[in-house]
């Protein structure tokens, strides 16, 4: 199956599948709950292209098994409950015994595995078990194996840490673009030459969003310009995570930031502060809805919005 991200590299593989160059039994998009709308638009675009070319491979959309609303739910759960597991690679500052603040490291990038790769594996497993008439907790027959193609490119080879699925012994992972020595730029060039969408896949609050001058195709400015309310939400999460960390109730001892400069987003983009006022009502409505959801689902005593 193809772990489809809706961005550039995995769409390169998807188009190769449509052309008969790679075979897939399933195309699976795992919704992280925090993709920008333009990524969902690209997913729709590729679903439309699939119909145009007459490809009939099942194109499925799935999500995290217990946090169906994805990364936003994880963050809200972390903020409003005693949930301790933090699954994003935020930049950190550390405080030494003298109270001096120093630049620290970065938390592990667990979100890709937990909210993208694992849900794809689980969805594929469910599909096969259903076809075989087996219950979800029954044993997979010994004569069945899975290969999940991941769209990491050669310049991302450092992201590869295993070919064996830790979750299922009968699943393996493969990285066709790495094997072909294809880089991210190679995939983007392929898409451009064919007139296909080229926006990079990532979440709107991803710490790997960078400044435009770094020219890696992912930047905060694109979020600000394309989806200002998503940026307002990112500003809220950015500040709230440090507020929660300061209470001392979390395992996390470092001071977290979403921006690589290890500064609040409001300091990095002071000229965008007007957005907070422009979307104040919408943000309040969003928070009320989330707080009700977290309270109902996770039994949290959520404080009223101040």
N, C-alpha and C positions, 0 to 999 in steps of 0.2 A: 504494500500500500504506500501511497504518497502522503507524507505529512505536509499538507498544503498550508502555507502561511499567508497567502494573498499578496505577497510583496513582489520580489524580483527573482531570487534564485529558485524558489519552488515553482514559480510560474514558468521559468525556463524548462524545468523538468516536466511540468504539466503539458506544455506545448509539444515537447518531444513525444510524450505519450499520445497526444492527439494525432501526431504524424506517424505513429506506429513504430517509433524508435525505441521506446521503453514500454513494457507491459505493466499495468497496474490492475489489481482486482478491486481496489477501493481508492478513492480520493477523499481525504478526510481533513476538514478544516476545524481546528479547535479554537473556539471563541474564547479569548482570554477575558472578555468583559471590559477591556480597556483599550481596544483598538480605536483609532480615529475613524470617523465615518467614511473617510476616503478609502480606507482599507476594506471596509464592508462593501463599498461601491465596486472596488476591484474584484472582490470575490463574486459579486453578482455579475460583473462583466465576463469573468471566465466561465461562470455557469451558462451564460448566454452563448459564449463562443462554443462551448461543448455541444449545445443544441444545434448550433449552426453547422458544425462539422460532422454531426451525426454520431458522436461518441456516446455510448450508453453505459459507461462505467459508473457505478453508484458514487455520487458526489454527496458526501455526508457532512453535516455540521454537528459538532459535539461540544462538550464543556467539562470542566472539573466535576468529578463525581459527587463531591459533598458540598462544594461551594459553586453552585451553578452560575452565579453571577460574577464569578471570576475574581480577578485581582482587586477590583473595587470592594468586593465582599470580604476578601482576605484583609484588606487594609482597614475596613470598617470594623471587622471582628477584632483585629489587633488593637484598634483604638478604643473600642467600647466594651470589650470583654477581657477576661484573663488569658486569652489566647496568646501564646508566647512565640509561636513559630513565625518568623518574618522571612518571606520568600522573594525578596527583591534585592538587587545589587546596589544599594545606596552607597554614596560616598560618606566617609566618616571622619570626624575629628575626635581625638582622644584628649583626656585631661589627666595630667600626671599628679603626683602626690602634692606638689606645690600649687596646684590649681591652674597650671599653665596649659593652655589649649594648643595642641599641635595637630597638624594634618595626619590623619591615620590612613588606613587602607580602604578597601571596598568589600562589602559583604558578598558572599557567593551568589552567582547568577542561577538561583534555583527555580526561578519563575518559568523559564523556558521548558524545563523538564516537567515541572508539576502541572503547568497550565496549558502546555502545547503538546509535548511528546507523549506523556503518559495518557492523557485523554484520548489521543489518536489510537494508541495501542489497545486501550480498553474498549473503544468503539468497534475496532476491527474484530477483537475477540468476541464481543457480543454478537456481531453479525454472523460469524462462523458458527458459534454455538447455537444460534437460532436456526441456521441452515441444517445443522446436524440433529436438531430436536433435543438438544441437551440444555440442562439448567445452567444458570450462570456460575454456580459453585461446583459444577461437575468437572471432572478431569478432561483436559484436551486430549484427544486421541494421539498416540505416539507417532502416527504417520503424517501429522500436519505440522507445518512450520510457517513462520511469518518472517518477512523481510520488510522493514520500514525504511523507506528512502527519506533521508533528511537533506534539506537544501542548504547545508553549509557549503561554502565555497573554499577554494584553496587558500585564500587569504584569511580564512577563519579556521584554519586547521587546528589552532590551539583550543578551539571549543570542543574538539572530539576527545572524549576520555574513555569511550568504550564502544565495542561492536556487539556486545552481549547485553540484552535487556536485563536490568537488575530485577524487574518485576516478574518476567515470565521467561522461563528457561528455553522455551521453544520459539522465542523471538530474537531476531538479530536486527541490527541497524546497519544501513549502508549509506555512503556519502558519494553519490555518482559524480558530482561536480569536482570534489577533491580528487577522485580517481582519474578524472579527465584533465586535471590541472587547470580547471576553469575558475576564474576569479569573479568577484562581485561585478567588476567592470565588464567582464566578458558577458555576463548574463544581462546586464543593462544594455550593452551594445546590441545583443541579440534581440532584445525586446524593442529597442528603438528602430532597428532595421526593419522590423516587421510591423511597426505601427501599434505596438501593444502598450498598455499602461506600464509605467516605470516607477511608481512611488514605492519607497521602501517600507516593509512591514515592521511595525513596532507599536508599542503602547503609547498613549498620549503623554504619560507621565514617566516614561522610561528614562532612567539616569544616563543611558547611552545617547540620548539626544544631546547634541553638541552645538557649538557655535557655527555659524555659517562658514566662517573662514577655515574651519577644519576640513570642509569639503568631503565628508563621508556620506552625504546623501541623507542624513538624519539630523534635524536641528529643531530647536525650540521655536525659532522664528516661523517655521512652517506650521506648527501647531497654533501659534498666536494668530497668524494670518488666516488659516483655513478654518480653525475651530476655536474661537476665543473662549467659549464657555469651558471647553476642555482644559484650556490653560488656567482658567480661574479655579477649576477643581484641583488641578495640579498644585497651584499656589496654596490652596487650603490643606491638602494632604502634606505638603512640604512643611508647613508651619506646625500642623497638628502632630506629626510624628516626633518633632523635637519637644513639643509640649508634653507628650506622653512619656517620652524617654526621660525627661527631667523629673518625673514623679518617682523614679526608682523602682517602679513596680514591674519592669520588664527585664528580661535577661540581657537585652541589648544594653551595653554600658557606653558605647560610643555615641557621639552626637551625629544623627543622620541628616543628609542633604540630598536632594534630587539633582542638584547641579554640580558639575565636576569641579567648579571653583570652590566648593564647600562654603557657599554663601546662600542665604535665603533667595528664592526666586524673585521676591519683591525688591531685593537689592540689585540683583543682576539685571532686571528689567524694570527699573523705576518708572520709565515712560509709559508702561502698560498698566500702572496702578488704577487708571480710570476704568479698566475693565471690571475690577472688583466692584466698583459702585454701579456700573452699568448692568451687571448681572446679579446684584445683591438679592433681589427677590427670587430669581430663579435658583440661586444657590441655596437660599433658605428652604425653598420647596424641595429641592433635591435632598437636603440634609434631613428634613422631616420625614420624607419617604424612606430614606435609608435607616434612620434611627428606629422607625416603626418596624421595618423588616428585621433588623438585627435583634430587637427586643423580642419579637414574636418567634423567630427561628432559633436564636441562641440563648434565650432567657436572660438577656442582659438588662440591667437597670440603667437605661440610657438617660443621661441628664438632658434637661430642656436646652434648646438653643439659646445662647446668650447673644 
